[in-house]
Amino acid sequence: MSSPLTRPTWTPTQAAALHGIRTAIGVFKPTFGQVQSLAERAQVPSEGIPEGLHISCELAPPSSQIPPSIHSASIQPGQVPIFFYIDAPPEPLTDVKKDEDVKVILHVHGGGNVSGHPTEKRFMSFFSRILLALGRKSGAGGPSAPIIAAPCRRLATVPENLFPAALQDLFSAYHYLILKGFAAKNITITGDTLVLTYIISQSTLPMPGQVALFSPDADLTYASYTSIPHDIIPLSAYQACSSQYLGNFPADDPLASGILIPFTASWPKTLVMTGTADNVAESSRRIVSGIQKAGGIAELVEYADLTHAWWMFPHIFPQSDDGLERLAVFVYN
């Protein structure tokens, strides 16, 4: 049995933990032919919820303003379950007015567009940690407490859910937040996609106030990446997921690869965080460079020797908590 791969800053315990994760992910293959019903996707869990975290779900209607770029003759917009997370006694979200300074995190979960659900335990734990960090920074509570809105987009596991189904869902989710009265300037889009913001820029909806990305896989051509064996996700897994998600849509289009977006000076302020042991870290560097060259405001935070999904592993990478504190400062500053 070979020894676990390691990096200069990793302890033997960290190396062993990452070896276990790398081994488990190494056998992952995206499934095709199975899909959850809308009712299953909208189900609120009854157990495994972190203490103090309150969850509700609302069905967003398909947006009436879907941009032409994500129209499809064969794939139509549908209802989108949005899970609302708040670290405070729940208040009716219908009470939120347009002029209230409520901060909203619209989070797009990872999973390569072929796996994942906002109520998985790993994501609920992550959302709880985000809300705690935001609460420490803001001190806001009650109806002014920050909110996480996590859409359950369609996954590319059946033909009718291939590109652009997920983007239609994410756009409808953002439109729903605007219709509910949340101010666009107070919405921060987080996660691993830049394309949603690009699509919003093609519509008549107001742009979000900010964007914060956790090491996005934003080059689906994979031409800019160099394989890093220490990472927990091999490039072959990224490629398999992206190929299934895109179907026949070209990977060298900005709607697929965010690094190709024609940024402008009016692009929302953007924070991008990644690690040097991440196979897709080059996307983060190119995104920040592209925004800055266009005259926009963007910051790159690059943690030494951190793999992909470092933000999900506080028990392995203590820097994970630093990343969430940086996100909280970014949101409230």
N, C-alpha and C positions, 0 to 999 in steps of 0.2 A: 504494500500500500504506500503510495507516494505521500510525501509531506504536503500539507496545505500551502498554497501560494501565499506569499507575504509581501509586505511593503515596508519601507524603512520605519514608518511610525506605528505599524501595527504590533500589538502584543500577540503572543501565542493564542490567547483566548479569542481575540478578535479574528485572527487568521482562521482558527478552527470554526468559529461561528459562520464566517463568510463562506468557508469551504462547504459547509452543510447547505447553505442557501444556494450556492452556485451549482452544487450537485443536483438539488431538487429542480431548479429552473432549467438545468441542462437537458432534461428529458421532456420539457414542455413542448407540446405541439398544439397549435390552435385548432379547435374543433369546428366542424362545419356540418350543418344540417339540423341543429337544435337551437331553439329560441324560447325565451320566456314570454308568457302572455303579458299584456299590459297590467292586469291585476296582480300578477306575480311580481312584476317590476316595481309596482307601487306599494308593496306591502311593507309596513313599518314593523321592525323587529320587536319582539316582546322580551327578549333576553340578550345578555351580552352588552348592554348599553353602559358606557362609563358613568360612574356616579356623578350626578349633577347635570348631565347632558340631557336636554329635552329635544325630542325629534317629532316632526310632523311631516306629512306629505301632501302636496297639492298637485293636481293635474293641470299642466299648462296646455292651453289649446294650441294647435298649429298656428304659427304666426301668419298674419295676412300680408306681411311685408317681406317674405323670403326673397332675397336678391336673386336676379336671373342667373347668377353664376352657380348657384346650387339648386336650380330647378332641375327636375328630371322627369322624363316622360314615363319612366317605369318605377320610380321611387318617389312616393308622395309624402309630404309632411304629416305627422300624426301627433297625438297627445303625448306629452312628456311629463313623467313623474319628476317632481323636484322635491328633494328632501331638505327641510329647513332644520338647522341645528342652532341651538342657543344654550348658553351656559348660564341660565337664569330661569326663574319661574316663567313659564310661557305666557306671553301676551298675545292677544289677537293681532295677527300681522295686518289685518285690514285696517287697524288703527293708525298705521304708519302714514304720515302725510308727506307730501313732496318736499316740504321745507324742513323736515326733521333731519338732523345730522346723524342718521343711523348708518354705520359702516356695514357694507355687505361684501362678503367674499363669495364670488361665484366660482366654485371649484370644479375643474374638469379632471376627474380621476384618471390615473394611469391604467395600463393594461393593453396597450397597443391597439385599441379600438376593437378588440376581439374578446376581452375578458374584463371582469371587475363589476362591482356594484357599490353604490355609495353607502350601503348599510353593512358591508363586510366589516368584521371586527377590526381589521387593520386600519380601515379608513375611519371608522368611528373613533378609534383611539387617536388617530392623527388629528381629526377635527376637534376633539376635546383639548388636545395640546395647543392647537392654534388658538382656540377661544380663550384658553387660560393666558396665553401670551398676549393676546389682544386686550384682555381684561386688565392685566398688569400694567399695560402701557396707557390705557384710556381711563381706567377707573369707572367706566360707564356701566350702568346697571339698569334693570327694569326695561322700560320701552326703548331706552337709548343703548341697550347692550348690543354689541356687534352680532351679526348673523352670518352663518354659512349657508349658502344655497347650493346644493349638490345635485345637478340633473342626472337622471338615469337615462343616458342616451342609448339608442339602438346599437347593438354590437353586430359586427360584420360576421355573423355565424350562419346566415341564410342569404340567398340571393337578393331578397327584397330589402336587406339591411346593409348592403354594400354602400360605398361612397355614392352620393353625399348624404345618406340618411343621418349619420351622427352629427354632421354639421347643421343640417336642418333642425335637429332637435336642440342643439346648443344655442342656435340663433333664436328659436322659439322660447327657450328658457330665459334668455337675456331680455327679449321683448316682454315677456311676462313680468319680470321684475320691474321694468319701466312702467308697465300698465298698473302695477300694484302701488305705484307712487314712490318707489325708491329712486333717489336722485342718481343719475348716471355718474356724476362727479364723485359720489360716495361708493361706487362699485369698483372693486378690484377683482379682475379676472386672474385666477391662480391655477396652477397645475402644470400640465406639460404641453399645452397647445398655444400657438401664437395665431393660428389661422382664424379662430373665432373673432378676434379683434379686427383682423383684416376684412372679414365678411361684414362686420358691423360698419366698417368704414365705407362699404359699397352700398349701404342702405341709407334711409332717412332717419334712422334712430340716432340719438346722441351717443357719442363715444364714451366708453368707460373712463373713469378718472385715472386708473392705473392698471398695470399688468405686472404680475410677479410669477416668474416661471421657475420650476424645479427641474433643471437639466432636461429640457425638451428634446425629443427625437425629432428634429426639424429638417432633416435632410433625408427624405425617403428614397433618394437615388443611392445613398450610402457611398457617394464618391469622395466625400470629405473626411471619412472616418478611417482611423488606423486601429486595428484590433488590439485591445488591451486584455491579456488573459486573466488579469486579476479581477476584472469586473465580474459581477454576479450574473449578468445577462450577456450571452454571446451575440455577436453581430448577426449570426444566422437566425437567431430567434426574432430579432427586430425585423429582419428581412421577410421572414415567413409571415409575421403578423401584418406587416405593411402591404405585402403582396395580396393577402386575402382581403384586407380592408379596401384597397384601391380598386380591385377588380381590373377593369380595362382603362381606368383613368390614369393619365401619365404622372409619374412620380416627379417629373421636373416642372410641374406647374406650382405656382405659389399657393394654390388651394390645398396642395399636398405637402409641399416642403416650405416651411415658414422662413427659411433662410433666403428664399427667393422673393419674398414680399418686397415691393417697391416702397420702402419706407419714406416718410416725409417728415418735415420738422414738426408737424402737428400730431405725430404719433404719441399716444399716452406715455407718460413717464413709466419706465420699465426697469424692474429689478430681475436679474437672472442669476441663479445660484447653481453651481455644479461642483464636481470633484475631479481631481486629476487622474483618478483610476476609473473613470467612467468612459465607456466606449463611445458615447455620443456627446462628450464634452465640447467637441469642436463646434457643434451647433450653437451652444451658448455663446461662445466667443464671436462667432460670425453674426449672430443676431445683434449683440451689443455693438459690434463694429458697424454694422449696417445702419442701425438707428442713429448712432453718433455721427456718422458720415453724412446722414441726411439732415443733420441739425437738431435731432431730437435728444432727449435726456434718457440715458440708460446707464445702469451700473452692473458690472460683473463681479460676483463674489465666487472665488475658486478655492475650494478647500483641498489642501494637500492630501493625497492618498485616499480620498473618499470615492466609493463606488457609486453606481447608479442606485437610486432609492435610499440614499443615506438619510434622507429626512424622515423616513419611516422607521429607522432603527436606532432609537435613543439608547437602547441597551447595548448596542455595539459601538455607535459613534456618538460621543458626547457633543460633538459639533452640531448635531441635529437640533439641539435646543437653541444653540446660537443662531442657527438659520431661522428658526421661528421667531426669535426675538428681533432679528433683522427685519423680518416680514412685518411684525407689529409696528416697529418704528417707521417703516416705509408707508404703511397704511395710514398712520396717524400724523405723519409729518408732511 
